[in-house]
């Protein structure tokens, strides 16, 4: 078969000797037909040094063919018909090229269903208007039939008689051949008048590398035969021939195999019996190579290294957005499977090979020429225009794997003069294993950006923030989120998350500084969990043995009366912030998401609402929370509250020193409590109320009862933000100090005692108390004692009668206890008594 091939090739090598005369003129000796043709016919040029008898802009006569040249390039085309034969005149400068050889590539293209060939003849002359030698046919009548051929190379040698001329003319004529119907279209490409040295060197293997999971890309040192290079037996990969071979160009081919190749494995590829275009045959060659799939990406294998979201026209760099990519690995990647997107638009990149430690500048399609001076450039169609005020740039594969993501806002520039000054945002260390959004900086380069080269802010040793867990909270019963003080490596696995009591974890996802975890089973509400993370890697791969523990709980939604206003500092010492404290009266963990503070305007409407409840804000049973604008200043002023619970807001509603109303607003937008305060609520003996808070004494009494608010104790710094009030009574302890025995009785004594005993036992004497029996609707029934001085213990008896001595009806009754001490503290306790009757 090879012998047949060589005979076929030699029949196309034509050497013709003719004569001619022409004058000297300067023009190109090489023509690839990529420049646009001038629609001009002889005697005018359509390309420098080229003339045609009828040049047209349409696909007829002589014209420029788009995409039908070698490798999909442009070509010269001639369409002969019954009334037209195409003629070309080509000026050749012998003085500039003494080698005296013409080389070009030609083929036929099918035109309609006819069987007429295109017949090509050539001749030589000394001038355009002079005489030409006799016509010589290029090949035979069957050289260019009406079929789609591959390009073939033709070589013409200038006749010796014309060798002394400074300039000659080559005349080509393409005629309408014999047969029926239409004739073939003739195409020419890559014409050259140059020194021709016969090729006697066999091709070699320039490179072999992965192209995809099942494909190899092989490149030869020169153009090889288009037939033999596509034969599967010519290639053997460890005993297997490729299933399919596809040509990328004359020297590069894609070999497709039936199974995926192993990443990182060393393979042996044998190549045999492949000739070049001159018949020189490749020696049997064995190539050993390590296979890497250039489309097998991992996170951070390609880094978004620089952004220009807001270019300016008056700067050194082009007024064009760009995104710079960097390959920090030792592997080469193909980018045609990557999707570039922002918050609004996604687009696929074109094919490009990005080598190890190489940069690539992505720009909108059509802007490539503006950046060629700065480095390698790739135009991107449907460019995702970046929002100057803040956006994100995401690079992911077409299968959905996120490779890198950068989020930015106006604060990322570090100042408005940079955000609006045409500065790029640069990554200080592209080798970090985490997102770089937190570390972006304005370019320090005088050009205000560094496309295609190392960033001006590059610093592989800059200080990373200390990694801590800042919060953990449930999104719902089947998922929770963990937030950190900074970004971290994306190598975290489920078994590194430790939870006690245990939860059945299903999967996790990482985004920036947070982790989202999905559960296989619903978590129990109101159950306190302890969460920690083992061996988390920071951005440079350093492992932290343990982070945590931190509390995690699925909270309940507060009921009416669960969350109360508990303390207020409305007249702080100069320079200190005000604060409002709330209290969880229940025994449950409660969610404060979307809870807010407000005040009342002059019309009595809720105004100046400030939401303080984030999604992760949970208040524990019987817990406290101080809401302020600067908790650190409060902790300095009130050192005993260092361990208190605080949350900072940018601003509080206005709470004037002269008096006003604090409104506590639930997540539904309803006012839970309105507390109207004034200086008069402070203790009358307090000389200066500045820096002294008002504390709620007892949560069971209505919020606006004046007796229920007291000045905070001086023994407790005059305020207790985020912790138990200094003047608060222990309701639960007092409730347990008053006992009813039995709680159910029958005044007739038909089944047990005919009375009930009310016993009290206090730690301290000095309480003045009133004990009453009231109905379930609040109606007065009987007084056990009124304004009595109570000792440390005592007892009252009720036999089920009212104040007139009549027996009460069976049902529920309430023991109402109201007490006050010498300091003015008040306490109200309610307990249920049941009066029964004979069945």
C-alpha positions in Angstrom: 0.0 0.0 0.0 2.9 2.4 0.8 4.3 1.8 -2.7 1.0 2.7 -4.2 1.0 5.9 -2.0 4.4 6.9 -3.1 3.6 6.5 -6.8 0.5 8.5 -6.3 2.4 11.3 -4.6 5.2 11.4 -7.3 2.6 11.8 -10.0 1.6 15.1 -8.4 5.1 16.5 -8.5 5.2 18.5 -11.7 8.2 20.3 -13.1 7.5 22.4 -16.2 9.9 24.6 -18.3 8.5 27.6 -20.2 9.5 31.1 -21.3 8.3 34.7 -20.8 9.2 38.4 -20.2 7.9 41.0 -17.7 8.9 44.2 -15.8 10.0 44.7 -12.2 7.4 45.5 -9.5 7.4 45.0 -5.7 4.9 42.6 -4.3 4.5 39.6 -1.8 6.1 36.3 -2.8 3.7 34.4 -0.3 -0.1 34.5 -0.5 -2.4 32.8 2.0 -5.6 34.5 0.7 -6.6 35.7 4.2 -6.8 39.4 3.3 -10.0 40.5 1.7 -10.1 40.5 -2.1 -10.5 43.8 -3.9 -13.4 43.3 -6.3 -11.3 44.3 -9.3 -10.6 42.5 -12.6 -7.8 42.6 -15.0 -5.9 44.9 -15.6 -6.4 45.9 -11.9 -5.1 43.8 -9.0 -7.5 42.0 -6.6 -4.5 41.2 -4.4 -0.9 42.6 -4.6 0.6 41.0 -7.7 -2.5 39.0 -8.5 -4.9 39.6 -11.4 -8.1 37.8 -12.5 -10.2 38.0 -15.6 -13.5 38.3 -13.6 -13.3 38.7 -9.8 -16.6 38.8 -7.9 -17.9 39.2 -4.4 -20.3 36.3 -4.8 -19.5 32.6 -5.0 -19.1 32.6 -8.8 -16.3 33.2 -11.3 -13.2 34.1 -9.3 -13.8 34.8 -5.6 -12.6 34.4 -2.0 -13.9 31.2 -0.4 -14.4 31.4 3.4 -13.6 28.4 5.5 -12.7 26.0 2.6 -9.0 26.5 2.7 -6.4 24.4 4.6 -7.4 24.0 8.2 -10.6 25.9 7.7 -8.9 29.1 6.4 -9.8 31.2 3.4 -8.8 30.2 -0.1 -9.0 31.4 -3.7 -11.8 29.7 -5.7 -12.6 29.6 -9.4 -15.9 28.2 -10.8 -15.7 27.4 -14.5 -19.0 27.2 -16.4 -19.9 26.8 -20.0 -19.5 30.5 -20.7 -16.5 31.2 -18.4 -13.0 29.9 -18.0 -11.1 31.5 -15.1 -7.6 33.0 -15.8 -5.1 34.2 -13.1 -1.9 36.2 -13.7 0.7 36.2 -10.9 3.7 38.5 -10.8 6.9 36.8 -9.5 10.1 38.6 -8.5 13.1 36.4 -9.5 15.6 38.8 -8.1 14.1 38.5 -4.6 14.0 34.7 -4.9 16.6 33.0 -7.0 15.4 29.5 -6.1 12.9 29.8 -9.0 10.2 27.4 -7.6 6.5 27.9 -7.1 4.7 25.8 -4.4 0.9 25.8 -3.8 -1.9 23.6 -2.5 -5.0 22.8 -4.6 -8.1 20.6 -4.7 -11.5 20.4 -6.3 -14.8 20.8 -4.5 -18.0 19.3 -5.7 -20.4 21.7 -7.4 -23.8 20.3 -8.2 -24.5 16.8 -9.6 -22.6 17.1 -12.9 -19.5 15.0 -13.8 -17.4 17.6 -15.5 -13.8 18.1 -14.1 -12.0 21.4 -13.8 -9.0 21.4 -16.2 -6.1 23.5 -15.0 -3.3 24.8 -17.3 -0.3 27.0 -16.6 2.1 29.0 -18.8 4.9 31.5 -18.3 5.6 35.0 -19.7 7.8 38.0 -19.3 5.0 40.6 -18.9 1.2 40.9 -18.5 0.8 42.1 -22.1 3.5 39.9 -23.7 3.5 36.5 -25.1 3.2 33.3 -23.0 4.6 29.9 -23.5 2.4 27.0 -24.6 -0.1 25.9 -22.0 0.8 22.8 -19.9 -1.9 20.9 -18.1 -1.6 20.4 -14.3 -1.9 16.7 -14.0 -4.5 14.9 -16.3 -8.2 15.5 -17.1 -9.1 13.5 -14.0 -6.8 15.5 -11.6 -9.7 17.7 -10.4 -13.0 15.8 -10.8 -16.3 17.1 -9.5 -15.9 15.6 -6.0 -14.6 16.9 -2.6 -10.9 16.3 -2.5 -8.2 16.9 0.1 -5.6 19.5 -0.6 -2.5 18.4 -2.4 0.8 20.2 -2.9 2.0 21.1 -6.3 5.5 22.4 -7.3 6.4 24.3 -10.5 9.9 25.2 -11.5 10.6 28.3 -13.5 12.1 27.4 -17.0 15.8 28.0 -17.3 15.2 30.4 -20.2 13.6 32.9 -17.8 16.1 32.4 -15.0 17.9 35.6 -15.8 14.8 37.8 -15.8 14.1 40.0 -12.8 10.4 39.5 -12.9 8.1 37.0 -14.7 4.4 36.1 -14.9 2.8 32.8 -14.1 -0.5 32.4 -15.9 -3.1 29.8 -14.6 -6.2 28.9 -16.5 -9.1 26.9 -15.0 -11.4 25.5 -17.8 -14.8 23.9 -18.0 -14.1 20.2 -18.6 -16.0 17.6 -20.8 -18.9 15.7 -19.5 -22.5 16.5 -18.5 -24.0 19.0 -16.1 -21.9 21.2 -13.8 -18.1 21.3 -13.5 -16.0 21.1 -10.3 -15.0 24.2 -8.4 -11.2 24.7 -8.1 -9.6 25.9 -4.8 -6.0 27.1 -4.2 -4.3 27.9 -0.9 -0.9 28.7 0.6 0.8 29.9 -2.6 4.6 30.6 -2.2 7.4 31.5 -4.5 10.4 30.5 -2.4 13.5 28.5 -2.2 12.6 24.8 -2.3 14.8 22.3 -0.6 13.8 18.6 -1.1 12.6 17.0 2.1 14.6 13.8 3.0 14.0 13.8 6.7 11.4 11.5 8.2 8.8 12.9 10.6 9.2 12.5 14.3 6.8 12.6 17.3 6.9 16.1 18.8 4.5 15.3 21.7 1.9 13.0 23.1 -0.5 14.1 25.8 -4.0 13.6 27.1 -6.9 15.3 25.3 -9.8 14.0 27.3 -10.5 11.0 29.5 -10.5 8.6 26.5 -8.4 10.6 24.0 -4.8 11.4 23.2 -3.4 14.3 21.3 -0.4 13.4 19.1 1.6 16.0 17.3 4.2 15.3 14.6 7.3 17.4 13.8 5.9 18.2 10.3 2.9 17.7 8.1 2.2 14.0 7.5 0.2 12.1 5.0 -3.5 12.7 5.4 -4.4 9.1 4.5 -1.8 7.0 6.5 -2.1 9.3 9.6 -5.8 8.3 9.9 -5.2 4.5 9.9 -5.8 3.0 13.3 -3.2 0.2 12.8 -0.5 2.9 12.7 -1.0 3.5 16.4 -1.0 1.0 19.3 -1.5 1.9 23.0 -0.4 -1.1 25.1 -1.9 -3.6 22.6 -5.0 -1.5 21.7 -5.6 0.4 18.5 -7.6 3.6 18.6 -11.3 3.3 17.7 -11.3 6.6 15.8 -8.7 9.1 14.6 -9.6 12.8 13.9 -7.3 15.3 12.3 -6.9 18.7 13.9 -4.5 19.9 11.2 -1.8 18.4 8.9 0.4 17.5 11.8 -1.9 17.0 14.9 -4.3 14.2 15.5 -6.7 13.0 18.2 -6.7 9.3 19.0 -10.0 8.0 20.6 -10.0 4.8 22.7 -12.9 2.7 23.9 -12.1 3.0 27.6 -11.0 5.8 29.9 -7.3 6.1 30.6 -5.9 6.2 34.1 -4.9 9.6 35.5 -1.1 9.7 36.3 -0.3 6.4 34.7 2.7 6.0 32.4 1.6 4.6 29.0 3.6 3.4 26.0 2.3 4.5 22.5 3.8 2.8 19.4 3.6 4.6 16.1 4.5 2.9 12.7 4.7 3.5 9.0 3.4 7.1 8.8 5.1 9.2 5.9 5.3 12.9 5.6 4.1 14.7 2.4 7.3 13.8 0.6 7.1 10.1 1.3 9.7 10.0 4.2 8.5 7.3 6.5 8.5 7.6 10.3 10.6 5.0 12.0 8.8 2.7 14.3 8.7 4.8 17.5 7.7 4.0 21.1 6.8 7.0 23.2 6.4 6.7 27.0 4.3 9.4 28.6 2.4 10.0 31.8 -1.3 10.5 31.1 -3.2 13.5 32.5 -6.7 14.4 31.5 -6.6 18.1 30.7 -10.3 18.4 31.3 -10.1 16.7 34.8 -10.3 19.8 37.0 -10.3 20.1 40.8 -11.1 23.0 43.0 -8.4 25.7 42.7 -6.7 24.0 39.8 -7.4 27.2 37.9 -7.4 30.5 39.9 -9.3 33.7 39.2 -6.2 35.9 39.9 -7.2 39.4 38.9 -10.4 41.3 38.0 -11.0 44.6 36.3 -14.7 45.3 37.0 -14.6 49.1 36.6 -12.0 50.3 34.0 -11.6 53.9 33.1 -10.9 55.6 29.8 -8.2 58.0 31.0 -5.8 55.3 32.3 -2.8 53.4 30.8 -4.7 50.1 30.5 -7.5 49.6 27.9 -10.9 50.8 29.0 -12.1 47.2 28.9 -13.2 44.7 31.6 -10.9 41.7 32.0 -10.5 38.6 34.2 -7.1 37.0 34.6 -6.7 33.3 35.1 -3.7 31.6 36.5 -2.7 27.9 36.5 -0.9 27.2 39.8 -0.4 23.5 39.1 2.2 21.4 37.2 -0.5 20.2 34.8 -1.7 21.6 31.5 -5.5 22.2 31.1 -7.9 22.6 28.2 -10.4 25.3 29.0 -13.2 24.6 26.4 -15.2 22.8 29.1 -15.3 25.7 31.5 -18.2 28.1 32.2 -17.5 31.7 33.2 -20.3 33.4 34.9 -21.4 36.2 37.2 -24.7 36.8 39.0 -26.5 37.4 35.8 -24.8 35.7 32.8 -22.9 32.5 32.0 -20.8 31.7 28.9 -18.5 28.9 27.7 -14.8 29.5 27.0 -13.3 28.6 23.7 -10.6 26.0 23.3 -7.3 27.0 24.9 -4.5 25.1 26.5 -3.3 26.8 29.8 0.1 25.5 30.8 1.6 25.2 34.3 2.2 28.5 36.1 0.9 30.5 33.1 -1.5 33.4 32.9 -4.4 34.0 30.6 -6.3 37.3 30.1 -10.0 36.8 29.4 -11.6 39.8 27.6 -14.9 40.4 25.7 -14.8 39.0 22.1 -13.4 41.6 19.7 -11.1 43.2 22.4 -8.2 40.8 22.1 -6.0 43.2 20.1 -6.1 45.7 22.9 -4.4 43.2 25.3 -1.9 41.3 23.1 0.9 43.5 24.5 0.3 42.3 28.0 0.3 38.5 27.5 -1.8 35.6 26.3 -5.4 36.6 25.5 -8.6 34.7 24.9 -11.8 36.4 23.7 -15.0 35.5 25.4 -18.4 35.6 23.5 -21.4 36.8 25.5 -19.1 38.5 28.1 -20.7 38.6 31.6 -20.5 42.3 32.3 -19.4 42.8 35.9 -21.4 45.1 38.3 -19.1 47.8 39.6 -20.9 48.0 42.9 -20.3 44.3 43.7 -20.6 41.0 41.9 -19.1 37.5 41.8 -17.1 35.7 39.2 -17.4 31.9 39.1 -15.4 29.4 37.1 -16.9 25.9 36.8 -17.0 22.9 34.5 -19.9 22.1 32.3 -20.6 19.2 34.7 -21.1 21.7 37.5 -17.9 21.4 39.5 -16.9 24.8 40.9 -13.2 25.5 40.3 -12.9 29.0 41.8 -15.1 31.8 42.8 -14.4 35.5 43.6 -16.9 37.8 45.3 -16.3 41.5 45.6 -17.9 44.7 46.7 -16.9 48.4 46.7 -15.2 47.8 50.0 -12.9 45.2 48.3 -10.8 48.1 46.8 -10.1 49.6 50.3 -11.4 53.1 49.5 -13.7 54.9 47.1 -10.7 56.5 45.3 -9.6 53.1 44.2 -13.1 51.7 43.6 -13.8 54.4 41.1 -10.2 55.0 39.9 -9.8 52.3 37.3 -7.9 49.9 39.6 -8.0 46.2 39.2 -8.6 43.8 42.2 -5.7 41.4 42.6 -5.2 38.2 44.6 -2.1 38.3 46.9 -1.5 34.5 46.8 -2.9 32.3 44.0 -1.5 29.2 45.7 -4.0 29.4 48.6 -6.4 26.4 48.9 -9.4 28.6 49.7 -11.4 31.4 48.2 -9.6 34.7 47.8 -12.6 37.0 48.1 -11.5 38.0 51.6 -8.0 38.9 50.6 -8.6 41.0 47.4 -6.5 44.2 47.2 -6.3 47.2 44.8 -3.5 46.9 42.3 -0.3 48.8 43.3 1.1 48.8 39.8 1.4 52.3 38.2 -0.8 51.1 35.3 -3.4 50.2 38.0 -3.5 46.6 36.9 -1.2 43.7 36.0 -2.9 41.6 33.3 -0.8 38.7 32.1 2.0 39.0 34.7 2.5 38.4 38.5 0.2 40.6 40.6 1.7 43.7 42.2 0.3 42.7 45.6 1.7 39.2 45.4 2.8 38.1 48.9 3.0 34.3 49.6 3.6 35.0 53.3 0.8 37.5 54.2 -0.8 36.9 57.5 -4.0 34.8 57.4 -6.7 35.4 60.0 -6.9 33.1 63.0 -9.4 30.4 62.1 -12.3 30.0 64.5 -15.9 28.8 64.5 -18.0 32.0 64.9 -21.5 30.5 64.8 -23.4 27.3 64.1 -27.2 27.2 63.6 -29.9 25.1 62.1 -31.4 26.3 58.8 -34.2 23.8 59.3 -34.6 20.4 61.0 -32.6 18.7 58.2 -29.7 21.1 57.7 -27.4 23.4 59.6 -24.6 25.9 58.8 -21.2 26.5 60.4 -19.6 29.9 60.0 -15.9 30.7 60.4 -13.7 33.7 61.0 -12.0 33.2 57.6 -11.9 31.0 54.6 -10.3 27.5 54.7 -9.3 24.6 52.6 -12.1 22.7 50.7 -10.7 19.3 51.8 -13.1 18.9 54.8 -14.9 15.5 55.1 -18.0 14.6 57.1 -16.1 12.5 59.6 -14.2 15.6 60.7 -17.4 17.1 62.1 -18.0 15.8 65.6 -21.5 16.4 67.2 -22.7 15.3 70.7 -25.3 13.9 71.0 -24.7 12.5 67.5 -26.6 13.4 64.4 -26.7 11.4 61.2 -24.8 13.6 58.7 -25.5 13.0 55.0 -23.4 15.6 53.0 -21.7 18.9 53.2 -20.9 21.8 50.9 -18.4 24.6 51.3 -18.8 28.2 50.2 -16.3 30.8 51.3 -16.3 31.0 55.1 -19.2 28.7 55.8 -20.2 25.0 55.6 -23.7 23.7 54.9 -24.4 20.3 56.3 -27.4 18.1 55.3 -28.8 15.6 57.7 -30.2 12.1 56.9 -32.7 12.4 59.8 -34.5 15.3 61.4 -32.9 16.9 64.4 -34.9 17.1 67.6 -35.9 20.7 68.5 -34.8 22.3 71.8 -32.0 19.7 72.0 -28.6 21.2 72.8 -25.7 19.8 70.8 -21.9 20.3 71.1 -20.1 20.7 67.7 -16.4 20.6 67.0 -14.3 20.1 63.9 -11.1 18.0 63.8 -8.0 18.6 61.6 -9.5 21.4 59.5 -6.9 22.8 57.1 -6.3 26.5 56.7 -5.7 28.2 53.4 -2.1 27.0 53.3 -2.9 23.4 54.2 -1.9 23.6 57.9 -4.1 21.4 60.0 -5.8 22.7 63.2 -6.3 19.8 65.6 -9.6 20.9 67.0 -12.0 23.9 66.5 -14.8 24.3 69.0 -16.8 23.1 70.8 -19.7 25.4 70.0 -23.3 25.0 70.9 -25.8 24.0 68.2 -29.6 23.9 68.8 -32.8 23.8 66.8 -34.7 26.6 68.6 -38.5 27.0 69.0 -40.5 30.0 68.0 -41.2 32.2 70.9 -44.8 32.3 72.3 -46.5 35.4 73.5 -44.9 36.5 76.8 -41.7 34.4 76.4 -39.5 37.3 75.4 -39.7 40.4 77.6 -38.0 43.8 78.0 -35.8 43.5 81.1 -33.3 46.4 81.4 -32.7 49.9 79.8 -29.8 52.3 79.9 -31.2 55.5 78.4 -28.8 58.0 80.1 -25.3 56.6 79.6 -22.1 58.3 80.8 -20.7 60.5 78.0 -19.0 58.5 75.3 -20.7 55.2 76.3 -23.5 53.6 74.3 -27.1 53.0 75.4 -28.5 49.5 75.6 -31.7 47.5 75.8 -31.8 44.1 77.4 -34.3 41.4 76.7 -35.0 38.2 78.8 -36.2 34.7 77.8 -38.7 33.8 80.6 -39.3 30.3 79.2 -37.4 27.0 79.7 -36.8 26.7 75.9 -34.2 27.7 73.4 -35.9 30.4 71.3 -35.1 31.9 67.9 -34.8 35.7 67.7 -34.6 35.8 63.9 -36.1 39.1 62.6 -36.9 40.4 66.1 -36.5 44.2 66.4 -36.5 47.2 68.6 -38.4 50.5 67.9 -39.9 53.5 69.6 -43.1 55.5 69.3 -43.4 58.7 67.2 -45.5 61.7 68.2 -48.6 60.0 66.8 -48.0 56.9 68.9 -47.0 54.8 65.9 -44.1 52.4 66.0 -41.0 54.1 64.4 -37.3 53.8 63.9 -37.4 50.0 63.7 -34.0 48.3 64.1 -33.9 44.5 63.4 -31.4 42.9 65.7 -32.3 39.2 65.2 -30.0 37.4 62.7 -30.8 33.9 61.5 -28.4 32.4 64.0 -29.5 34.4 67.0 -30.8 32.0 69.7 -31.5 33.0 73.3 -31.2 30.1 75.9 -33.7 29.2 78.6 -33.9 32.0 81.2 -31.3 33.8 79.2 -30.5 37.5 78.7 -29.3 39.6 75.7 -28.1 43.2 75.7 -28.6 45.1 72.4 -26.2 48.0 72.0 -24.0 49.7 69.5 -20.6 49.0 71.1 -20.4 46.1 73.5 -16.7 46.5 74.1 -17.3 49.9 75.7 -20.1 48.5 77.8 -17.8 45.8 79.1 -15.2 48.3 80.1 -17.8 50.5 81.9 -19.5 47.5 83.5 -16.7 45.0 84.1 -18.9 42.5 86.0 -20.8 42.0 82.8 -17.8 40.8 80.8 -19.4 37.4 80.4 -22.8 38.8 79.5 -24.5 38.2 76.1 -24.4 41.1 73.7 -25.2 41.9 70.1 -24.1 45.1 68.3 -26.2 47.2 65.9 -25.1 50.0 63.7 -27.6 52.2 65.6 -30.4 52.0 68.1 -33.8 53.7 67.9 -33.8 57.1 69.7 -34.4 56.7 73.4 -34.2 60.3 74.8 -32.9 61.0 78.3 -36.1 63.0 79.0 -38.2 59.9 78.5 -39.8 57.8 75.8 -41.0 54.3 74.9 -39.1 51.2 74.0 -41.0 48.8 71.7 -40.0 45.2 71.4 -41.2 43.8 68.1 -41.6 40.0 67.3 -40.6 38.3 64.0 -44.2 38.7 62.8 -43.9 42.5 63.2 -46.2 42.7 66.2 -45.3 44.7 69.3 -44.6 42.3 72.1 -44.1 44.9 74.8 -44.0 48.7 75.0 -42.1 50.1 78.0 -42.6 53.8 78.7 -39.7 55.1 80.8 -38.7 58.3 82.6 -36.3 59.5 85.2 -39.1 59.2 87.8 -38.7 55.4 87.7 -35.2 55.6 89.3 -34.8 55.3 93.1 -35.7 58.7 94.8 -32.5 58.7 96.8 -30.3 58.3 93.7 -28.3 61.5 93.3 -27.2 61.0 89.6 -28.8 58.6 87.3 -26.2 59.0 84.5 -24.8 55.6 83.7 -27.4 53.8 85.9 -29.8 51.4 84.2 -33.4 50.7 85.0 -34.0 47.0 85.8 -37.2 45.0 85.7 -37.8 43.4 89.1 -40.3 40.7 88.3 -41.2 39.4 84.9 -44.7 38.3 86.1 -45.9 41.9 86.6 -46.9 44.1 83.6 -44.1 46.0 82.1 -45.4 49.4 82.8 -46.1 48.9 86.5 -43.9 51.6 88.1 -43.2 49.4 91.1 -41.7 46.8 88.8 -38.7 48.9 87.8 -35.7 49.8 90.0 -32.3 51.5 89.6 -29.6 48.9 89.2 -27.5 48.2 92.3 -24.2 50.0 92.9 -22.8 46.7 94.1 -23.3 45.4 90.5 -21.7 48.4 88.6 -25.1 50.2 88.4 -26.0 48.1 85.3 -26.1 44.4 84.4 -26.2 44.2 80.6 -26.5 40.7 79.2 -26.9 39.0 82.6 -29.3 38.6 85.5 -30.6 41.9 86.9 -29.2 43.0 90.3 -32.7 43.8 91.5 -34.4 40.8 90.1 -36.3 38.4 92.3 -35.9 34.7 91.8 -39.5 33.9 90.8 -39.0 30.2 90.7 -37.4 30.1 94.1 -40.2 32.1 95.7 -42.8 30.0 93.9 -41.3 26.9 95.4 -41.2 28.6 98.8 -45.0 28.7 98.9 -46.7 25.4 99.0 -50.4 24.4 98.9 -51.2 21.1 100.6 -53.4 19.5 99.3 -53.9 21.4 96.1 -57.3 19.7 95.7 -59.8 19.4 98.6 -63.5 18.9 99.4 -64.8 21.4 102.1 -67.3 18.7 103.2 -64.4 16.3 103.9 -66.1 13.5 102.0 -62.7 12.2 100.7 -59.8 13.6 102.6 -59.1 17.0 104.3 -61.9 19.6 104.4 -59.3 22.4 104.1 -56.0 23.3 102.5 -52.9 24.6 104.0 -50.8 27.5 102.5 -47.3 27.3 103.9 -44.4 29.8 103.2 -40.7 29.6 104.0 -38.3 32.4 103.0 -34.6 32.8 103.5 -34.9 36.4 104.7 -37.5 38.1 106.9 -38.9 41.5 106.3 -41.4 40.9 103.6 -44.9 42.5 103.8 -47.4 40.3 102.1 -51.1 40.0 101.2 -52.5 36.5 100.5 -55.9 36.4 98.7 -58.1 33.8 97.1 -59.7 34.9 93.8 -61.8 33.1 91.2 -60.4 31.9 87.8 -61.9 35.1 86.3 -60.1 37.3 88.9 -63.1 38.0 91.2 -62.2 38.5 94.9 -63.2 35.6 97.2 -61.4 35.6 100.5 -58.4 37.3 102.3 -56.0 35.2 104.2 -53.9 38.1 105.3 -53.4 41.7 104.2 -50.2 43.7 104.5 -48.9 41.3 107.1 -45.3 41.3 108.2 -44.1 37.9 107.3 -41.4 36.0 109.1 -39.1 33.5 107.6 -41.9 30.9 107.6 -45.6 30.6 108.4 -49.0 29.0 107.4 -52.5 30.0 106.4 -55.6 27.8 106.2 -58.5 28.1 103.8 -61.6 25.9 104.3 -63.3 26.7 101.0 -65.5 29.7 102.1 -65.8 33.2 100.8 -65.6 36.5 102.8 -69.2 36.0 104.0 -68.6 32.5 105.3 -70.5 30.8 102.6 -69.1 27.7 100.9 -67.8 28.4 97.4 -68.8 26.5 94.4 -66.6 23.6 93.2 -64.0 24.7 90.6 -60.6 26.3 90.0 -59.4 29.1 92.3 -56.2 31.1 92.4 -54.0 31.9 95.4 -52.8 35.5 94.7 -49.7 36.5 96.7 -48.4 40.1 96.6 -45.2 40.9 98.6 -42.9 43.9 99.0 -39.7 44.2 100.9 -38.2 47.3 102.7 -36.2 48.3 99.6 -39.3 48.5 97.5 -38.9 45.2 95.6 -42.3 43.7 94.7 -43.3 40.2 93.9 -46.5 38.6 92.6 -47.0 34.9 92.8 -50.1 32.9 91.6 -50.9 29.3 92.4 -53.9 27.1 91.5 -56.3 25.5 94.1 -59.1 23.2 93.2 -62.3 22.9 95.3 -63.9 19.5 94.8 -67.3 18.1 95.7 -68.8 14.7 96.5 -69.4 12.4 93.5 
